[in-house]
Amino acid sequence: MPTRRVFLKIIHWTMLPLLIWFVIMQPSDVVPLGIFQFHSVLALIFVSITLIWTAMHMRKGLASRPGPKLPNWARRVHQIMHKTIVWGLFCVAITGFLLGLSSAVLLKAGGFLPIAPPQNWPMINDWVGTFHIVQFYALAGVVAFHAGFHIWRHVKLRDNALRIMAPRYFHRWL
């Protein structure tokens, strides 16, 4: 088994392209292309990784401390930002479940895994759907801030922040 840090690197770098996919592609975009099933499988992978990541966080907390070169304000931002991402992903998964629960039809993640028994609550489904979208894009903004924060650390403070989570192959350019 890989170490916790290696496993977190795998999770981290697997989630990034999935997050980008879901920022760009909506269900209304993939249906005309005939790739809704593919989109649904990616959503199942995304939620599964999210649940694993949340469980790891609940069990052992954050994987690292902020770093000695960070000013006090950045130390606070570091912890808040990382916890917001972990718990924000979990909340996106929960609202996805609530979408399935309030739906009029049985939704299946990946085309085979029932999300929740449909209760046919159209008003709640509309509200949860809107909240799910706003929540996801707000979280995507936090993730973009997260990337900028670590690039700032690496460039301005020269604390090798990117080397901690970047795969070893990329270290020669960092």
Residue pairs with C-beta under 8 A, 6 or more apart in sequence:
1 7
2 10
4 56
4 60
4 63
5 63
7 56
8 53
8 56
8 63
8 165
9 165
9 167
11 49
11 52
11 53
12 165
13 167
14 45
14 49
15 46
15 49
15 50
15 53
15 89
18 42
18 45
18 46
18 49
19 46
19 140
19 143
21 42
22 42
22 43
22 46
22 136
23 136
23 137
23 140
25 39
27 36
27 39
30 36
30 38
30 39
37 111
40 108
40 109
40 110
40 111
41 110
41 111
43 96
43 109
43 110
44 109
44 110
44 113
47 93
47 96
47 109
50 89
50 90
50 92
50 93
51 90
51 93
53 86
53 89
54 86
54 87
54 89
54 90
57 83
57 86
57 87
62 79
62 82
62 83
64 164
66 74
66 75
66 78
66 79
67 78
67 153
67 159
67 161
68 159
69 153
69 157
69 158
69 159
70 78
70 153
70 157
70 159
74 149
74 153
77 149
78 149
81 142
81 145
81 146
81 149
82 146
84 139
84 142
85 139
85 142
85 143
85 146
88 135
88 138
88 139
88 142
89 139
91 135
92 132
92 135
92 136
92 139
95 128
95 131
95 132
95 135
96 115
96 132
97 115
97 116
98 116
98 124
98 128
98 132
99 107
99 115
99 125
99 128
99 129
99 132
100 106
100 107
100 114
100 115
100 116
100 118
101 115
101 116
101 117
101 118
101 119
101 121
102 118
102 119
102 120
102 121
102 122
102 124
102 125
102 128
103 116
103 118
103 119
103 120
103 125
104 118
104 120
104 122
104 125
105 118
106 114
106 115
106 117
106 118
107 114
107 115
107 116
107 118
108 114
108 115
109 115
150 161
150 162
150 165
151 162
153 159
153 161
153 162
154 160
154 161
154 162
154 163
154 174
160 174
162 170
162 174
163 171
163 174
166 174
